[in-house]
Amino acid sequence: MPCAPDTRKKLLLGLAEKGFGYDQLAEMQRIIDAEKSDLFDVLAYVAYAQPQCDGHQPEPG
């Protein structure tokens, strides 16, 4: 799903303000072997590929 250029820019600026600038995002791409992938595809993968940890442990059995 393509994003409008101003939306992409706002997201990247917001991430940078929270400590996730270009270098950190490029490192994330490298770690998951996705350097040739679009950054927003990588962010979607990272955001949705793993279940969020809510601190709840499933009941055994």
N, C-alpha and C positions, 0 to 999 in steps of 0.2 A: 504494500500500500504506500504510494508515494506521498510525501509530505510537501507542503508549500515551502518555498525557500525561507520565508520569514519564520515559519513554525520550526524548521530545522535549526535556524540560527538561534531562536529563543531557547530551544532545548539545549543546544550546545553551550550557550552562555550560562544558563542555569546550572548545568552540570559543572562547568568550570568554576562557578562561584562556590560550589560545594566541594571543590577539590578534585574534580574529575576533568582535568583539562586534556588537551590534545595528547600529551605524552602518556598519560594514564590510560586513555582510551586506546591508543595505538598499542600499548603494552597488553591490554586486555585482548585485542585482536590477535596479537602474536601468541599469547598463551593458549588461546583456543584454536590456533591454526586457521585464522580467518582473515589474514592480512589482505586478501584480494576481494573480500566481501564488503558490501556497502556497510558503513558504520551503523546505520539504523537497523539493518538486518541483524547485525551482531548484537545491538542493544536489545532488540526484541527477543533474540535467542536467549540471551543472558537473563532477561526479565521473566520469561515464560517457560523456559525449558526445565527448570528445577522447581519443585514444589517449595513454597515458602515455609520457613520454620516458624511455627507459632508457639513453640515451647511445649506443645502437647505430645506426650508419648503415647503411641497406640497400646491398647491393652494386650497383654500376651495371650496367645492361644486363639 
